[in-house]
């Protein structure tokens, strides 16, 4: 729950960010009524912050032009949220020096008790992530992020796994972190199709004047997962899952295959090089299923079931 002090600071932040806001708009953003908002405004004035008020039913509030705002102020919860974000950044292949520098700057302006809590969080919290390849050029991440936000086409110099460099115009739709690497996903004008580029292989990026319209609600992480699921493999697999789509998605990871609604449940289309591994993945599902193809997968599942029965029958 927000405290009154937190909401007073929120009023200051909103006025700083927007310059001029109506009373009803400001009250709605804070989820308070008009009387409470006026009390917060008086509190800011008591602190010496000149808030200009325009009278009337739809009067507006703003800060006095030229007023120099005090240094950025964080509540305890906000500071802890930032510190936890820095902990996560260490596992996302973001330059370690930048993370440590940001942490040090935060601690310099924090009161003693809060500094101790934030430092404790940074030194004791660990995320379940494997070590990642450091992102050498954070400017590439920032450049693609801005291009995605502004729907601005970019020109990219890109190196392949075979050390061949190509140049292409690219419409970036979104950024994603998967498999310990950063990717940008979008429309590649060189290939004429949707593509994903590894950021560590981007040699140069230049903004173009052209703008584009990105697909609505585009999910870059899901696109990467489906791309992995579509890689050609030795065995084609089709399984009817006796459940609904939402339950199937919760039980299976995205890259295992493509899910389609069907009569009697959900059809899983997949490919694999190892049917024994796939049989083990099916065996852990909390709902029933029917293997449509291949027969080798049914045999592998039967062998796995027999082994489990043998293990269950062992008496210590």
C-alpha positions in Angstrom: 0.0 0.0 0.0 1.3 3.5 -0.8 1.9 5.8 2.1 0.9 9.5 2.0 4.6 10.5 1.7 5.0 8.3 -1.3 2.0 9.8 -3.0 3.2 13.4 -2.3 6.5 12.5 -4.0 4.5 10.9 -6.9 2.7 14.3 -7.4 6.0 16.0 -7.7 7.3 13.4 -10.2 4.1 13.7 -12.3 4.3 17.5 -12.4 8.0 17.3 -13.3 7.4 14.8 -16.1 4.3 16.3 -17.6 4.6 20.0 -16.8 0.9 20.7 -16.5 -1.9 18.4 -15.4 -5.5 19.0 -14.6 -6.8 18.2 -11.2 -9.0 15.3 -12.2 -6.2 13.8 -14.3 -3.7 14.1 -11.5 -6.2 12.6 -9.0 -7.0 9.7 -11.3 -3.3 8.9 -11.8 -2.9 8.8 -8.0 -6.2 7.0 -7.4 -7.3 9.6 -4.9 -10.2 12.1 -4.7 -9.9 15.9 -5.2 -9.8 16.7 -1.6 -6.9 14.4 -0.9 -5.0 15.7 -4.0 -5.3 19.3 -2.7 -3.9 18.1 0.6 -0.9 16.7 -1.2 -0.4 19.9 -3.1 -0.4 21.9 0.2 2.2 19.5 1.5 4.4 20.2 -1.4 4.0 23.9 -0.9 4.9 23.5 2.8 8.1 21.9 1.6 8.9 25.0 -0.4 8.0 23.7 -3.8 6.1 26.4 -5.8 3.1 24.7 -7.3 0.9 27.0 -9.5 -2.8 26.3 -9.4 -5.4 27.4 -11.9 -8.8 27.7 -10.3 -12.0 26.2 -11.6 -13.6 22.8 -11.9 -11.0 21.6 -14.4 -8.2 23.7 -13.0 -4.6 22.6 -13.6 -1.5 22.3 -11.6 2.1 23.0 -12.7 5.5 23.9 -11.2 6.7 27.5 -11.4 8.7 28.0 -14.6 12.4 28.0 -14.0 12.1 26.3 -10.7 15.0 24.0 -10.1 13.8 20.7 -8.7 15.6 19.0 -5.8 17.7 15.9 -6.5 15.9 12.7 -7.4 14.4 11.2 -4.3 13.5 7.5 -4.0 11.3 5.8 -1.4 12.7 2.7 0.3 10.6 0.4 -1.9 11.7 2.3 -5.0 15.4 2.0 -4.1 15.1 -1.7 -3.3 13.3 -2.2 -6.7 16.3 -0.5 -8.5 18.8 -2.5 -6.5 17.0 -5.8 -7.4 17.0 -4.6 -11.1 20.8 -4.2 -10.9 21.1 -7.7 -9.5 19.1 -9.0 -12.5 21.3 -6.9 -14.9 24.4 -8.8 -13.7 22.8 -11.9 -15.2 21.7 -10.4 -18.4 25.1 -9.9 -20.1 25.0 -6.1 -19.3 28.5 -4.6 -18.9 29.5 -5.3 -15.3 31.3 -2.0 -14.8 28.2 0.0 -15.5 26.2 -2.1 -13.0 28.7 -1.6 -10.3 29.0 2.1 -11.1 25.2 2.6 -10.9 25.1 0.7 -7.6 27.9 2.9 -6.1 26.1 6.1 -7.2 22.9 5.0 -5.6 24.6 4.1 -2.3 26.3 7.6 -2.2 22.9 9.4 -1.9 21.2 6.9 0.4 20.8 7.2 4.1 22.7 4.7 6.2 20.0 2.2 7.0 18.7 2.1 3.4 22.2 1.7 2.1 22.8 -1.3 4.3 19.5 -2.9 3.1 20.3 -2.3 -0.5 23.9 -3.6 -0.2 22.6 -6.7 1.6 20.2 -7.3 -1.3 23.0 -7.0 -3.8 25.3 -9.4 -2.0 22.8 -12.1 -0.9 20.3 -12.4 -3.7 21.1 -14.7 -6.6 19.1 -15.4 -9.8 18.8 -18.8 -11.3 20.7 -18.0 -14.5 23.7 -19.6 -16.1 26.8 -17.3 -16.7 26.2 -15.2 -19.9 28.6 -13.9 -22.5 29.1 -10.2 -21.6 27.5 -7.7 -23.9 30.6 -5.8 -25.1 28.7 -2.9 -26.7 25.8 -1.7 -24.7 25.3 1.1 -27.3 24.0 -1.5 -29.8 21.3 -2.6 -27.3 20.4 1.0 -26.7 20.3 1.9 -30.4 18.0 -1.1 -31.3 15.8 -0.3 -28.3 15.3 3.3 -29.5 14.7 2.2 -33.0 12.0 -0.3 -31.8 10.4 2.4 -29.7 10.3 4.9 -32.5 9.4 2.3 -35.3 12.5 3.5 -37.2 14.3 1.5 -39.8 18.0 0.8 -39.3 20.9 -0.2 -41.6 22.9 -3.1 -40.1 26.3 -4.5 -40.8 25.9 -8.1 -39.6 28.5 -10.9 -39.3 27.4 -14.5 -39.7 28.7 -17.6 -37.9 30.9 -18.2 -41.0 32.5 -14.8 -40.5 30.8 -13.4 -43.6 29.5 -9.8 -43.3 26.3 -8.6 -45.0 24.5 -5.3 -45.0 20.8 -5.0 -44.7 17.9 -2.7 -43.9 16.0 -3.9 -40.8 12.7 -3.0 -39.2 13.3 -3.9 -35.5 10.1 -5.1 -33.8 11.5 -6.1 -30.4 14.4 -7.2 -28.3 14.7 -10.4 -26.4 17.1 -12.2 -24.1 17.2 -16.0 -24.6 19.8 -18.7 -24.2 22.2 -16.3 -22.6 22.3 -14.0 -25.6 20.5 -10.8 -26.7 18.5 -10.8 -30.0 16.6 -8.3 -32.0 13.7 -9.5 -34.0 12.1 -7.8 -37.0 11.6 -7.6 -40.7 14.8 -8.1 -42.8 14.6 -6.4 -46.2 17.6 -8.4 -47.4 15.9 -11.7 -46.8 12.3 -10.4 -47.3 11.1 -12.1 -44.2 11.0 -12.0 -40.4 14.4 -12.6 -38.9 16.3 -12.6 -35.6 19.8 -11.1 -35.3 22.2 -11.8 -32.5 23.4 -8.5 -31.0 27.0 -9.8 -30.5 27.3 -10.2 -34.3 26.1 -6.7 -35.2 29.1 -4.8 -36.3 27.4 -1.4 -37.0 24.0 0.1 -36.9 22.8 3.3 -38.6 19.4 4.9 -38.3 17.3 5.4 -41.5 14.7 8.1 -42.1 12.1 5.4 -43.0 9.4 4.5 -40.5 7.5 1.2 -40.3 4.4 -0.1 -38.6 5.2 -3.0 -36.2 2.7 -5.9 -35.7 0.3 -5.4 -32.8 1.4 -7.1 -29.6 4.5 -8.6 -31.1 6.2 -11.1 -28.8 9.9 -11.3 -29.6 10.6 -14.0 -27.0 7.9 -16.3 -28.4 9.1 -15.7 -31.9 12.6 -16.9 -30.9 11.1 -20.0 -29.1 9.0 -20.9 -32.2 12.1 -20.4 -34.4 14.0 -23.0 -32.3 11.0 -25.4 -32.5 10.9 -25.1 -36.3 14.5 -26.1 -36.9 14.5 -29.3 -39.1 15.3 -32.4 -37.2 15.4 -36.2 -37.8 12.0 -37.2 -36.6 8.6 -35.6 -37.2 6.2 -35.8 -34.2 2.5 -35.3 -33.7 0.8 -35.7 -30.4 -2.8 -35.0 -29.4 -2.9 -33.5 -25.9 -6.1 -34.1 -24.0 -6.3 -30.6 -22.4 -6.9 -27.0 -23.2 -4.5 -24.6 -24.8 -3.7 -22.6 -21.6 -2.9 -25.8 -19.6 -0.7 -27.1 -22.5 1.3 -23.9 -22.6 1.9 -24.0 -18.9 3.1 -27.6 -19.0 5.4 -27.3 -22.0 8.2 -24.9 -22.8 7.7 -22.9 -26.0 10.6 -24.4 -28.0 9.3 -28.0 -27.7 7.0 -27.4 -30.7 3.9 -25.7 -32.1 0.5 -26.0 -30.5 -2.8 -25.9 -32.4 -6.3 -26.3 -31.0 -8.2 -29.3 -32.3 -11.2 -31.5 -31.6 -10.6 -33.3 -28.4 -7.7 -31.1 -27.2 -4.6 -29.5 -28.5 -2.2 -30.9 -31.2 1.5 -30.7 -30.6 3.6 -30.6 -33.8 7.3 -31.1 -33.1 10.6 -32.5 -34.3 13.3 -34.2 -32.5 16.6 -36.0 -32.9 16.2 -38.1 -29.8 12.8 -39.8 -29.3 13.8 -41.2 -25.9 14.2 -37.6 -24.6 10.9 -36.6 -26.1 9.2 -39.7 -24.4 10.5 -38.5 -21.1 9.1 -35.0 -21.7 5.7 -36.5 -22.4 5.8 -38.8 -19.4 6.0 -35.8 -17.0 2.7 -34.2 -18.4 -0.2 -34.0 -15.9 -2.8 -34.9 -18.5 -3.3 -37.8 -20.9 -2.3 -37.7 -24.6 -2.3 -39.8 -27.8 0.8 -40.2 -29.9 -0.2 -40.0 -33.6 3.3 -40.3 -35.0 5.9 -41.8 -35.1 5.7 -45.4 -33.9 9.2 -45.1 -32.5 8.0 -42.5 -30.0 5.3 -44.9 -28.7 8.0 -47.6 -28.3 10.3 -45.2 -26.5 7.4 -44.2 -24.1 6.6 -47.9 -23.4 10.2 -48.6 -22.6 10.3 -45.7 -20.3 7.1 -46.8 -18.6 8.5 -50.3 -18.1 11.7 -48.9 -16.6 9.7 -46.8 -14.1 7.6 -49.9 -13.1 10.9 -51.7 -12.4 12.2 -48.9 -10.3 8.9 -48.7 -8.4 9.1 -52.4 -7.6 12.5 -52.2 -6.0 12.3 -52.8 -2.3 15.2 -51.4 -0.3 
